[in-house]
Amino acid sequence: MNEIFKKGSVLNLAQLVDYSAGGVISKQVLKSNAGNITLFSFDKGQGLSEHTAPFDAMVQILDGEAEIKIGGTPFLVKQGESIIMPANVTHALHAVEKFKMLLTMIRG
């Protein structure tokens, strides 16, 4: 696997992913059998439709703000805040304004 992000170096995650007009960008930071860490950017109005995942996942908002629904309950999550999405519970994301996030999924 090619290293996108150099290990053993200081990373400013919010600067490592750009915004795309009308789109969503994802960049894999780390991937292993234990889980993965992915960097995302969402333009305003973009999102991920409701779905489930078999593992817990933590979202850290690096820039902007998102509405994250977990089990039908909406949460407004802003820069500097995080939320844990539990395994096997429906969740969806919507960009209230453009935002960047770090998604950490741990396989259990």
C-alpha positions, 0 to 999 in steps of 0.5 A: 500500500502506498503511504498517503500520509508519512508516518512519524511526521506532524500532520495538520489534518484539516489542511490535508483535504480540500473542498470540492464544489458540490462534492465529497472527498475522502482520503484514507489516513491509515488502514489495518485489520484493527480498523481505519482512519479516513479524512473527509470533506463535504461541500455545503448540502452534501452528505451520506444517506442513512446507513449502518456499520458493523463497528463503532465509529468516531467522527471528529469535526475539523472544520465547519459543522454537520448534522449527524443523525444517529438512530433518527436523533439529529445532533449539530456537531461543530469544529472541535467537537466529536460524536461516537456512532454506535455499531448497528445503529442507523446514522446519516450525515448532512453538511449544514455548512461545508465541513471536514471530519476525521472518521475513526472506525475500530473493528471489534 
